[in-house]
Amino acid sequence: MTVSNQLGKPRLSEQRLAADLQAFQQSGGAIERLGDTPLRREKKRGAVEAAPAAAVAPAAAAKAE
């Protein structure tokens, strides 16, 4: 597995990556999984898209009323 194919940058093997990750976790590091990105959800065939949310008026316009 190659992480960098840029000239002058070293290639990172799977073994090196695994060793670095193990050292990171042993030193108390943790990887936080934030969840799924909403923009990457798969659309289902035949599903109707929800209507867009109504725009919120700017604070300056709301105070003028």
PDB file of N, H, CA, C and O in Angstrom:
ATOM      1  N   MET A   1       0.852  -1.180   0.000  1.00  0.00           N
ATOM      2  CA  MET A   1       0.000   0.000   0.000  1.00  0.00           C
ATOM      3  C   MET A   1       0.891   1.234   0.000  1.00  0.00           C
ATOM      4  O   MET A   1       1.827   1.332   0.793  1.00  0.00           O
ATOM      5  N   THR A   2       0.604   2.148  -0.869  1.00  0.00           N
ATOM      6  H   THR A   2      -0.156   2.068  -1.514  1.00  0.00           H
ATOM      7  CA  THR A   2       1.382   3.376  -0.969  1.00  0.00           C
ATOM      8  C   THR A   2       0.516   4.541  -0.532  1.00  0.00           C
ATOM      9  O   THR A   2      -0.594   4.717  -1.034  1.00  0.00           O
ATOM     10  N   VAL A   3       1.012   5.333   0.394  1.00  0.00           N
ATOM     11  H   VAL A   3       1.914   5.191   0.802  1.00  0.00           H
ATOM     12  CA  VAL A   3       0.266   6.496   0.838  1.00  0.00           C
ATOM     13  C   VAL A   3       0.673   7.723   0.048  1.00  0.00           C
ATOM     14  O   VAL A   3      -0.170   8.570  -0.248  1.00  0.00           O
ATOM     15  N   SER A   4       1.944   7.837  -0.301  1.00  0.00           N
ATOM     16  H   SER A   4       2.628   7.149  -0.061  1.00  0.00           H
ATOM     17  CA  SER A   4       2.423   9.006  -1.025  1.00  0.00           C
ATOM     18  C   SER A   4       3.104   8.587  -2.311  1.00  0.00           C
ATOM     19  O   SER A   4       4.072   7.828  -2.277  1.00  0.00           O
ATOM     20  N   ASN A   5       2.611   9.070  -3.453  1.00  0.00           N
ATOM     21  H   ASN A   5       1.824   9.686  -3.480  1.00  0.00           H
ATOM     22  CA  ASN A   5       3.323   8.832  -4.697  1.00  0.00           C
ATOM     23  C   ASN A   5       3.968  10.124  -5.171  1.00  0.00           C
ATOM     24  O   ASN A   5       4.306  10.244  -6.348  1.00  0.00           O
ATOM     25  N   GLN A   6       4.144  11.085  -4.287  1.00  0.00           N
ATOM     26  H   GLN A   6       3.869  10.987  -3.330  1.00  0.00           H
ATOM     27  CA  GLN A   6       4.797  12.337  -4.647  1.00  0.00           C
ATOM     28  C   GLN A   6       6.303  12.143  -4.587  1.00  0.00           C
ATOM     29  O   GLN A   6       6.822  11.458  -3.706  1.00  0.00           O
ATOM     30  N   LEU A   7       6.992  12.754  -5.535  1.00  0.00           N
ATOM     31  H   LEU A   7       6.570  13.310  -6.251  1.00  0.00           H
ATOM     32  CA  LEU A   7       8.447  12.645  -5.566  1.00  0.00           C
ATOM     33  C   LEU A   7       9.054  13.242  -4.306  1.00  0.00           C
ATOM     34  O   LEU A   7       8.632  14.305  -3.851  1.00  0.00           O
ATOM     35  N   GLY A   8      10.026  12.571  -3.752  1.00  0.00           N
ATOM     36  H   GLY A   8      10.369  11.707  -4.121  1.00  0.00           H
ATOM     37  CA  GLY A   8      10.718  13.072  -2.574  1.00  0.00           C
ATOM     38  C   GLY A   8      10.045  12.731  -1.261  1.00  0.00           C
ATOM     39  O   GLY A   8      10.622  12.971  -0.200  1.00  0.00           O
ATOM     40  N   LYS A   9       8.840  12.177  -1.298  1.00  0.00           N
ATOM     41  H   LYS A   9       8.372  11.982  -2.160  1.00  0.00           H
ATOM     42  CA  LYS A   9       8.146  11.796  -0.068  1.00  0.00           C
ATOM     43  C   LYS A   9       8.251  10.281   0.093  1.00  0.00           C
ATOM     44  O   LYS A   9       8.057   9.542  -0.873  1.00  0.00           O
ATOM     45  N   PRO A  10       8.556   9.814   1.301  1.00  0.00           N
ATOM     46  CA  PRO A  10       8.704   8.368   1.501  1.00  0.00           C
ATOM     47  C   PRO A  10       7.362   7.646   1.387  1.00  0.00           C
ATOM     48  O   PRO A  10       6.306   8.205   1.682  1.00  0.00           O
ATOM     49  N   ARG A  11       7.437   6.405   0.955  1.00  0.00           N
ATOM     50  H   ARG A  11       8.295   5.952   0.715  1.00  0.00           H
ATOM     51  CA  ARG A  11       6.230   5.585   0.876  1.00  0.00           C
ATOM     52  C   ARG A  11       5.968   4.971   2.242  1.00  0.00           C
ATOM     53  O   ARG A  11       6.902   4.640   2.973  1.00  0.00           O
ATOM     54  N   LEU A  12       4.723   4.823   2.575  1.00  0.00           N
ATOM     55  H   LEU A  12       3.965   5.092   1.981  1.00  0.00           H
ATOM     56  CA  LEU A  12       4.330   4.301   3.878  1.00  0.00           C
ATOM     57  C   LEU A  12       3.707   2.926   3.673  1.00  0.00           C
ATOM     58  O   LEU A  12       2.655   2.809   3.044  1.00  0.00           O
ATOM     59  N   SER A  13       4.341   1.898   4.195  1.00  0.00           N
ATOM     60  H   SER A  13       5.195   1.994   4.706  1.00  0.00           H
ATOM     61  CA  SER A  13       3.847   0.535   4.020  1.00  0.00           C
ATOM     62  C   SER A  13       2.737   0.248   5.025  1.00  0.00           C
ATOM     63  O   SER A  13       2.555   0.972   6.003  1.00  0.00           O
ATOM     64  N   GLU A  14       2.002  -0.827   4.757  1.00  0.00           N
ATOM     65  H   GLU A  14       2.150  -1.416   3.962  1.00  0.00           H
ATOM     66  CA  GLU A  14       0.935  -1.232   5.677  1.00  0.00           C
ATOM     67  C   GLU A  14       1.508  -1.568   7.048  1.00  0.00           C
ATOM     68  O   GLU A  14       0.896  -1.266   8.073  1.00  0.00           O
ATOM     69  N   GLN A  15       2.688  -2.195   7.065  1.00  0.00           N
ATOM     70  H   GLN A  15       3.185  -2.440   6.233  1.00  0.00           H
ATOM     71  CA  GLN A  15       3.309  -2.568   8.335  1.00  0.00           C
ATOM     72  C   GLN A  15       3.703  -1.320   9.124  1.00  0.00           C
ATOM     73  O   GLN A  15       3.501  -1.269  10.337  1.00  0.00           O
ATOM     74  N   ARG A  16       4.255  -0.330   8.460  1.00  0.00           N
ATOM     75  H   ARG A  16       4.419  -0.372   7.474  1.00  0.00           H
ATOM     76  CA  ARG A  16       4.664   0.906   9.134  1.00  0.00           C
ATOM     77  C   ARG A  16       3.438   1.639   9.665  1.00  0.00           C
ATOM     78  O   ARG A  16       3.456   2.157  10.781  1.00  0.00           O
ATOM     79  N   LEU A  17       2.377   1.682   8.867  1.00  0.00           N
ATOM     80  H   LEU A  17       2.363   1.261   7.961  1.00  0.00           H
ATOM     81  CA  LEU A  17       1.140   2.334   9.292  1.00  0.00           C
ATOM     82  C   LEU A  17       0.548   1.626  10.510  1.00  0.00           C
ATOM     83  O   LEU A  17       0.110   2.284  11.454  1.00  0.00           O
ATOM     84  N   ALA A  18       0.533   0.288  10.497  1.00  0.00           N
ATOM     85  H   ALA A  18       0.889  -0.247   9.730  1.00  0.00           H
ATOM     86  CA  ALA A  18       0.007  -0.486  11.625  1.00  0.00           C
ATOM     87  C   ALA A  18       0.849  -0.253  12.875  1.00  0.00           C
ATOM     88  O   ALA A  18       0.305  -0.124  13.971  1.00  0.00           O
ATOM     89  N   ALA A  19       2.170  -0.196  12.721  1.00  0.00           N
ATOM     90  H   ALA A  19       2.613  -0.301  11.830  1.00  0.00           H
ATOM     91  CA  ALA A  19       3.053   0.044  13.867  1.00  0.00           C
ATOM     92  C   ALA A  19       2.844   1.445  14.432  1.00  0.00           C
ATOM     93  O   ALA A  19       2.820   1.624  15.650  1.00  0.00           O
ATOM     94  N   ASP A  20       2.692   2.439  13.560  1.00  0.00           N
ATOM     95  H   ASP A  20       2.712   2.295  12.571  1.00  0.00           H
ATOM     96  CA  ASP A  20       2.449   3.808  14.019  1.00  0.00           C
ATOM     97  C   ASP A  20       1.111   3.919  14.743  1.00  0.00           C
ATOM     98  O   ASP A  20       1.012   4.603  15.762  1.00  0.00           O
ATOM     99  N   LEU A  21       0.082   3.250  14.222  1.00  0.00           N
ATOM    100  H   LEU A  21       0.162   2.695  13.395  1.00  0.00           H
ATOM    101  CA  LEU A  21      -1.235   3.283  14.854  1.00  0.00           C
ATOM    102  C   LEU A  21      -1.191   2.601  16.218  1.00  0.00           C
ATOM    103  O   LEU A  21      -1.796   3.086  17.174  1.00  0.00           O
ATOM    104  N   GLN A  22      -0.483   1.484  16.312  1.00  0.00           N
ATOM    105  H   GLN A  22       0.008   1.090  15.535  1.00  0.00           H
ATOM    106  CA  GLN A  22      -0.355   0.778  17.588  1.00  0.00           C
ATOM    107  C   GLN A  22       0.382   1.647  18.610  1.00  0.00           C
ATOM    108  O   GLN A  22      -0.027   1.710  19.769  1.00  0.00           O
ATOM    109  N   ALA A  23       1.447   2.308  18.202  1.00  0.00           N
ATOM    110  H   ALA A  23       1.779   2.257  17.260  1.00  0.00           H
ATOM    111  CA  ALA A  23       2.189   3.192  19.107  1.00  0.00           C
ATOM    112  C   ALA A  23       1.316   4.359  19.554  1.00  0.00           C
ATOM    113  O   ALA A  23       1.376   4.772  20.712  1.00  0.00           O
ATOM    114  N   PHE A  24       0.515   4.886  18.650  1.00  0.00           N
ATOM    115  H   PHE A  24       0.466   4.551  17.710  1.00  0.00           H
ATOM    116  CA  PHE A  24      -0.400   5.985  18.977  1.00  0.00           C
ATOM    117  C   PHE A  24      -1.411   5.548  20.034  1.00  0.00           C
ATOM    118  O   PHE A  24      -1.649   6.266  21.005  1.00  0.00           O
ATOM    119  N   GLN A  25      -2.005   4.370  19.843  1.00  0.00           N
ATOM    120  H   GLN A  25      -1.811   3.787  19.054  1.00  0.00           H
ATOM    121  CA  GLN A  25      -2.999   3.875  20.793  1.00  0.00           C
ATOM    122  C   GLN A  25      -2.367   3.514  22.132  1.00  0.00           C
ATOM    123  O   GLN A  25      -2.992   3.726  23.171  1.00  0.00           O
ATOM    124  N   GLN A  26      -1.147   2.975  22.141  1.00  0.00           N
ATOM    125  H   GLN A  26      -0.640   2.803  21.297  1.00  0.00           H
ATOM    126  CA  GLN A  26      -0.471   2.622  23.390  1.00  0.00           C
ATOM    127  C   GLN A  26      -0.092   3.864  24.184  1.00  0.00           C
ATOM    128  O   GLN A  26       0.001   3.809  25.410  1.00  0.00           O
ATOM    129  N   SER A  27       0.128   4.975  23.505  1.00  0.00           N
ATOM    130  H   SER A  27       0.052   5.020  22.509  1.00  0.00           H
ATOM    131  CA  SER A  27       0.482   6.209  24.212  1.00  0.00           C
ATOM    132  C   SER A  27      -0.754   6.962  24.699  1.00  0.00           C
ATOM    133  O   SER A  27      -0.647   8.084  25.195  1.00  0.00           O
ATOM    134  N   GLY A  28      -1.926   6.344  24.557  1.00  0.00           N
ATOM    135  H   GLY A  28      -2.013   5.433  24.155  1.00  0.00           H
ATOM    136  CA  GLY A  28      -3.147   6.962  25.071  1.00  0.00           C
ATOM    137  C   GLY A  28      -3.971   7.668  24.018  1.00  0.00           C
ATOM    138  O   GLY A  28      -5.011   8.248  24.332  1.00  0.00           O
ATOM    139  N   GLY A  29      -3.532   7.631  22.792  1.00  0.00           N
ATOM    140  H   GLY A  29      -2.688   7.160  22.537  1.00  0.00           H
ATOM    141  CA  GLY A  29      -4.280   8.273  21.716  1.00  0.00           C
ATOM    142  C   GLY A  29      -5.544   7.498  21.402  1.00  0.00           C
ATOM    143  O   GLY A  29      -5.586   6.277  21.558  1.00  0.00           O
ATOM    144  N   ALA A  30      -6.561   8.193  20.966  1.00  0.00           N
ATOM    145  H   ALA A  30      -6.527   9.185  20.840  1.00  0.00           H
ATOM    146  CA  ALA A  30      -7.816   7.549  20.601  1.00  0.00           C
ATOM    147  C   ALA A  30      -8.349   8.194  19.331  1.00  0.00           C
ATOM    148  O   ALA A  30      -8.186   9.395  19.110  1.00  0.00           O
ATOM    149  N   ILE A  31      -8.982   7.384  18.506  1.00  0.00           N
ATOM    150  H   ILE A  31      -9.114   6.409  18.686  1.00  0.00           H
ATOM    151  CA  ILE A  31      -9.582   7.888  17.282  1.00  0.00           C
ATOM    152  C   ILE A  31     -11.070   8.044  17.541  1.00  0.00           C
ATOM    153  O   ILE A  31     -11.748   7.089  17.921  1.00  0.00           O
ATOM    154  N   GLU A  32     -11.569   9.240  17.335  1.00  0.00           N
ATOM    155  H   GLU A  32     -11.018  10.016  17.026  1.00  0.00           H
ATOM    156  CA  GLU A  32     -12.977   9.526  17.578  1.00  0.00           C
ATOM    157  C   GLU A  32     -13.735   9.401  16.267  1.00  0.00           C
ATOM    158  O   GLU A  32     -13.383  10.045  15.279  1.00  0.00           O
ATOM    159  N   ARG A  33     -14.766   8.582  16.254  1.00  0.00           N
ATOM    160  H   ARG A  33     -15.053   8.059  17.057  1.00  0.00           H
ATOM    161  CA  ARG A  33     -15.601   8.438  15.066  1.00  0.00           C
ATOM    162  C   ARG A  33     -16.795   9.354  15.238  1.00  0.00           C
ATOM    163  O   ARG A  33     -17.593   9.191  16.161  1.00  0.00           O
ATOM    164  N   LEU A  34     -16.909  10.314  14.346  1.00  0.00           N
ATOM    165  H   LEU A  34     -16.261  10.447  13.596  1.00  0.00           H
ATOM    166  CA  LEU A  34     -17.946  11.325  14.474  1.00  0.00           C
ATOM    167  C   LEU A  34     -19.280  10.896  13.894  1.00  0.00           C
ATOM    168  O   LEU A  34     -20.306  11.495  14.220  1.00  0.00           O
ATOM    169  N   GLY A  35     -19.299   9.898  13.062  1.00  0.00           N
ATOM    170  H   GLY A  35     -18.467   9.412  12.798  1.00  0.00           H
ATOM    171  CA  GLY A  35     -20.554   9.446  12.475  1.00  0.00           C
ATOM    172  C   GLY A  35     -20.561   9.655  10.973  1.00  0.00           C
ATOM    173  O   GLY A  35     -19.559  10.048  10.377  1.00  0.00           O
ATOM    174  N   ASP A  36     -21.695   9.386  10.383  1.00  0.00           N
ATOM    175  H   ASP A  36     -22.509   9.067  10.868  1.00  0.00           H
ATOM    176  CA  ASP A  36     -21.815   9.488   8.938  1.00  0.00           C
ATOM    177  C   ASP A  36     -21.985  10.941   8.518  1.00  0.00           C
ATOM    178  O   ASP A  36     -22.631  11.728   9.208  1.00  0.00           O
ATOM    179  N   THR A  37     -21.405  11.280   7.392  1.00  0.00           N
ATOM    180  H   THR A  37     -20.880  10.640   6.831  1.00  0.00           H
ATOM    181  CA  THR A  37     -21.564  12.612   6.833  1.00  0.00           C
ATOM    182  C   THR A  37     -22.884  12.633   6.077  1.00  0.00           C
ATOM    183  O   THR A  37     -23.082  11.815   5.179  1.00  0.00           O
ATOM    184  N   PRO A  38     -23.795  13.544   6.413  1.00  0.00           N
ATOM    185  CA  PRO A  38     -25.112  13.544   5.771  1.00  0.00           C
ATOM    186  C   PRO A  38     -25.056  13.714   4.252  1.00  0.00           C
ATOM    187  O   PRO A  38     -25.957  13.251   3.553  1.00  0.00           O
ATOM    188  N   LEU A  39     -24.032  14.358   3.735  1.00  0.00           N
ATOM    189  H   LEU A  39     -23.299  14.734   4.303  1.00  0.00           H
ATOM    190  CA  LEU A  39     -23.959  14.589   2.297  1.00  0.00           C
ATOM    191  C   LEU A  39     -23.630  13.326   1.523  1.00  0.00           C
ATOM    192  O   LEU A  39     -23.777  13.298   0.301  1.00  0.00           O
ATOM    193  N   ARG A  40     -23.191  12.288   2.205  1.00  0.00           N
ATOM    194  H   ARG A  40     -23.072  12.311   3.197  1.00  0.00           H
ATOM    195  CA  ARG A  40     -22.789  11.076   1.508  1.00  0.00           C
ATOM    196  C   ARG A  40     -23.808   9.944   1.654  1.00  0.00           C
ATOM    197  O   ARG A  40     -23.495   8.795   1.346  1.00  0.00           O
ATOM    198  N   ARG A  41     -24.981  10.241   2.105  1.00  0.00           N
ATOM    199  H   ARG A  41     -25.236  11.175   2.356  1.00  0.00           H
ATOM    200  CA  ARG A  41     -26.007   9.203   2.212  1.00  0.00           C
ATOM    201  C   ARG A  41     -26.409   8.748   0.819  1.00  0.00           C
ATOM    202  O   ARG A  41     -26.461   9.543  -0.119  1.00  0.00           O
ATOM    203  N   GLU A  42     -26.687   7.484   0.705  1.00  0.00           N
ATOM    204  H   GLU A  42     -26.645   6.838   1.467  1.00  0.00           H
ATOM    205  CA  GLU A  42     -27.121   6.966  -0.588  1.00  0.00           C
ATOM    206  C   GLU A  42     -28.610   7.223  -0.742  1.00  0.00           C
ATOM    207  O   GLU A  42     -29.396   7.017   0.183  1.00  0.00           O
ATOM    208  N   LYS A  43     -28.975   7.673  -1.923  1.00  0.00           N
ATOM    209  H   LYS A  43     -28.336   7.840  -2.675  1.00  0.00           H
ATOM    210  CA  LYS A  43     -30.389   7.911  -2.204  1.00  0.00           C
ATOM    211  C   LYS A  43     -31.017   6.595  -2.628  1.00  0.00           C
ATOM    212  O   LYS A  43     -30.419   5.813  -3.366  1.00  0.00           O
ATOM    213  N   LYS A  44     -32.220   6.366  -2.154  1.00  0.00           N
ATOM    214  H   LYS A  44     -32.707   7.001  -1.554  1.00  0.00           H
ATOM    215  CA  LYS A  44     -32.927   5.145  -2.517  1.00  0.00           C
ATOM    216  C   LYS A  44     -33.741   5.422  -3.778  1.00  0.00           C
ATOM    217  O   LYS A  44     -34.283   6.511  -3.964  1.00  0.00           O
ATOM    218  N   ARG A  45     -33.809   4.425  -4.623  1.00  0.00           N
ATOM    219  H   ARG A  45     -33.368   3.540  -4.473  1.00  0.00           H
ATOM    220  CA  ARG A  45     -34.570   4.577  -5.859  1.00  0.00           C
ATOM    221  C   ARG A  45     -36.042   4.754  -5.548  1.00  0.00           C
ATOM    222  O   ARG A  45     -36.596   4.048  -4.705  1.00  0.00           O
ATOM    223  N   GLY A  46     -36.678   5.699  -6.229  1.00  0.00           N
ATOM    224  H   GLY A  46     -36.228   6.272  -6.914  1.00  0.00           H
ATOM    225  CA  GLY A  46     -38.103   5.917  -6.067  1.00  0.00           C
ATOM    226  C   GLY A  46     -38.470   6.723  -4.838  1.00  0.00           C
ATOM    227  O   GLY A  46     -39.648   7.007  -4.623  1.00  0.00           O
ATOM    228  N   ALA A  47     -37.497   7.099  -4.027  1.00  0.00           N
ATOM    229  H   ALA A  47     -36.540   6.868  -4.202  1.00  0.00           H
ATOM    230  CA  ALA A  47     -37.786   7.880  -2.823  1.00  0.00           C
ATOM    231  C   ALA A  47     -38.012   9.338  -3.205  1.00  0.00           C
ATOM    232  O   ALA A  47     -37.306   9.888  -4.051  1.00  0.00           O
ATOM    233  N   VAL A  48     -38.988   9.944  -2.582  1.00  0.00           N
ATOM    234  H   VAL A  48     -39.562   9.497  -1.895  1.00  0.00           H
ATOM    235  CA  VAL A  48     -39.290  11.348  -2.835  1.00  0.00           C
ATOM    236  C   VAL A  48     -38.395  12.196  -1.948  1.00  0.00           C
ATOM    237  O   VAL A  48     -38.288  11.953  -0.746  1.00  0.00           O
ATOM    238  N   GLU A  49     -37.749  13.198  -2.550  1.00  0.00           N
ATOM    239  H   GLU A  49     -37.836  13.395  -3.527  1.00  0.00           H
ATOM    240  CA  GLU A  49     -36.874  14.071  -1.768  1.00  0.00           C
ATOM    241  C   GLU A  49     -37.720  15.022  -0.927  1.00  0.00           C
ATOM    242  O   GLU A  49     -38.771  15.486  -1.369  1.00  0.00           O
ATOM    243  N   ALA A  50     -37.260  15.305   0.275  1.00  0.00           N
ATOM    244  H   ALA A  50     -36.406  14.929   0.634  1.00  0.00           H
ATOM    245  CA  ALA A  50     -37.959  16.232   1.160  1.00  0.00           C
ATOM    246  C   ALA A  50     -37.825  17.647   0.617  1.00  0.00           C
ATOM    247  O   ALA A  50     -36.826  17.991  -0.015  1.00  0.00           O
ATOM    248  N   ALA A  51     -38.842  18.462   0.869  1.00  0.00           N
ATOM    249  H   ALA A  51     -39.654  18.183   1.382  1.00  0.00           H
ATOM    250  CA  ALA A  51     -38.796  19.860   0.437  1.00  0.00           C
ATOM    251  C   ALA A  51     -37.733  20.594   1.235  1.00  0.00           C
ATOM    252  O   ALA A  51     -37.536  20.291   2.412  1.00  0.00           O
ATOM    253  N   PRO A  52     -37.040  21.557   0.624  1.00  0.00           N
ATOM    254  CA  PRO A  52     -36.019  22.305   1.359  1.00  0.00           C
ATOM    255  C   PRO A  52     -36.639  23.106   2.503  1.00  0.00           C
ATOM    256  O   PRO A  52     -37.791  23.532   2.423  1.00  0.00           O
ATOM    257  N   ALA A  53     -35.877  23.301   3.546  1.00  0.00           N
ATOM    258  H   ALA A  53     -34.941  22.955   3.611  1.00  0.00           H
ATOM    259  CA  ALA A  53     -36.355  24.060   4.705  1.00  0.00           C
ATOM    260  C   ALA A  53     -36.559  25.520   4.318  1.00  0.00           C
ATOM    261  O   ALA A  53     -35.862  26.043   3.448  1.00  0.00           O
ATOM    262  N   ALA A  54     -37.509  26.169   4.964  1.00  0.00           N
ATOM    263  H   ALA A  54     -38.075  25.745   5.671  1.00  0.00           H
ATOM    264  CA  ALA A  54     -37.773  27.581   4.696  1.00  0.00           C
ATOM    265  C   ALA A  54     -36.604  28.426   5.179  1.00  0.00           C
ATOM    266  O   ALA A  54     -35.984  28.125   6.199  1.00  0.00           O
ATOM    267  N   ALA A  55     -36.312  29.477   4.441  1.00  0.00           N
ATOM    268  H   ALA A  55     -36.815  29.721   3.612  1.00  0.00           H
ATOM    269  CA  ALA A  55     -35.204  30.360   4.802  1.00  0.00           C
ATOM    270  C   ALA A  55     -35.552  31.138   6.065  1.00  0.00           C
ATOM    271  O   ALA A  55     -36.700  31.534   6.270  1.00  0.00           O
ATOM    272  N   VAL A  56     -34.561  31.348   6.895  1.00  0.00           N
ATOM    273  H   VAL A  56     -33.629  31.026   6.729  1.00  0.00           H
ATOM    274  CA  VAL A  56     -34.739  32.113   8.125  1.00  0.00           C
ATOM    275  C   VAL A  56     -34.375  33.558   7.831  1.00  0.00           C
ATOM    276  O   VAL A  56     -33.349  33.827   7.206  1.00  0.00           O
ATOM    277  N   ALA A  57     -35.215  34.493   8.280  1.00  0.00           N
ATOM    278  H   ALA A  57     -36.048  34.274   8.788  1.00  0.00           H
ATOM    279  CA  ALA A  57     -34.958  35.911   8.037  1.00  0.00           C
ATOM    280  C   ALA A  57     -33.742  36.360   8.835  1.00  0.00           C
ATOM    281  O   ALA A  57     -33.556  35.913   9.967  1.00  0.00           O
ATOM    282  N   PRO A  58     -32.907  37.239   8.271  1.00  0.00           N
ATOM    283  CA  PRO A  58     -31.757  37.763   9.016  1.00  0.00           C
ATOM    284  C   PRO A  58     -32.206  38.507  10.274  1.00  0.00           C
ATOM    285  O   PRO A  58     -33.321  39.026  10.324  1.00  0.00           O
ATOM    286  N   ALA A  59     -31.350  38.561  11.277  1.00  0.00           N
ATOM    287  H   ALA A  59     -30.444  38.139  11.236  1.00  0.00           H
ATOM    288  CA  ALA A  59     -31.686  39.197  12.552  1.00  0.00           C
ATOM    289  C   ALA A  59     -32.027  40.669  12.363  1.00  0.00           C
ATOM    290  O   ALA A  59     -32.926  41.173  13.036  1.00  0.00           O
ATOM    291  N   ALA A  60     -31.340  41.373  11.470  1.00  0.00           N
ATOM    292  H   ALA A  60     -30.610  40.964  10.924  1.00  0.00           H
ATOM    293  CA  ALA A  60     -31.597  42.798  11.251  1.00  0.00           C
ATOM    294  C   ALA A  60     -33.001  43.005  10.700  1.00  0.00           C
ATOM    295  O   ALA A  60     -33.672  43.961  11.089  1.00  0.00           O
ATOM    296  N   ALA A  61     -33.458  42.141   9.812  1.00  0.00           N
ATOM    297  H   ALA A  61     -32.913  41.364   9.496  1.00  0.00           H
ATOM    298  CA  ALA A  61     -34.793  42.270   9.240  1.00  0.00           C
ATOM    299  C   ALA A  61     -35.852  41.935  10.284  1.00  0.00           C
ATOM    300  O   ALA A  61     -36.924  42.540  10.287  1.00  0.00           O
ATOM    301  N   ALA A  62     -35.578  41.002  11.152  1.00  0.00           N
ATOM    302  H   ALA A  62     -34.707  40.510  11.150  1.00  0.00           H
ATOM    303  CA  ALA A  62     -36.534  40.616  12.185  1.00  0.00           C
ATOM    304  C   ALA A  62     -36.731  41.741  13.194  1.00  0.00           C
ATOM    305  O   ALA A  62     -37.845  41.939  13.680  1.00  0.00           O
ATOM    306  N   LYS A  63     -35.671  42.481  13.518  1.00  0.00           N
ATOM    307  H   LYS A  63     -34.767  42.320  13.123  1.00  0.00           H
ATOM    308  CA  LYS A  63     -35.775  43.584  14.476  1.00  0.00           C
ATOM    309  C   LYS A  63     -36.537  44.759  13.881  1.00  0.00           C
ATOM    310  O   LYS A  63     -37.195  45.496  14.615  1.00  0.00           O
ATOM    311  N   ALA A  64     -36.462  44.952  12.568  1.00  0.00           N
ATOM    312  H   ALA A  64     -35.927  44.354  11.971  1.00  0.00           H
ATOM    313  CA  ALA A  64     -37.116  46.081  11.912  1.00  0.00           C
ATOM    314  C   ALA A  64     -38.623  45.928  11.929  1.00  0.00           C
ATOM    315  O   ALA A  64     -39.342  46.925  11.874  1.00  0.00           O
ATOM    316  N   GLU A  65     -39.111  44.718  12.002  1.00  0.00           N
ATOM    317  H   GLU A  65     -38.527  43.908  12.047  1.00  0.00           H
ATOM    318  CA  GLU A  65     -40.558  44.490  11.961  1.00  0.00           C
ATOM    319  C   GLU A  65     -41.189  44.820  13.231  1.00  0.00           C
ATOM    320  O   GLU A  65     -42.405  44.685  13.369  1.00  0.00           O
TER     321      GLU A  65
END
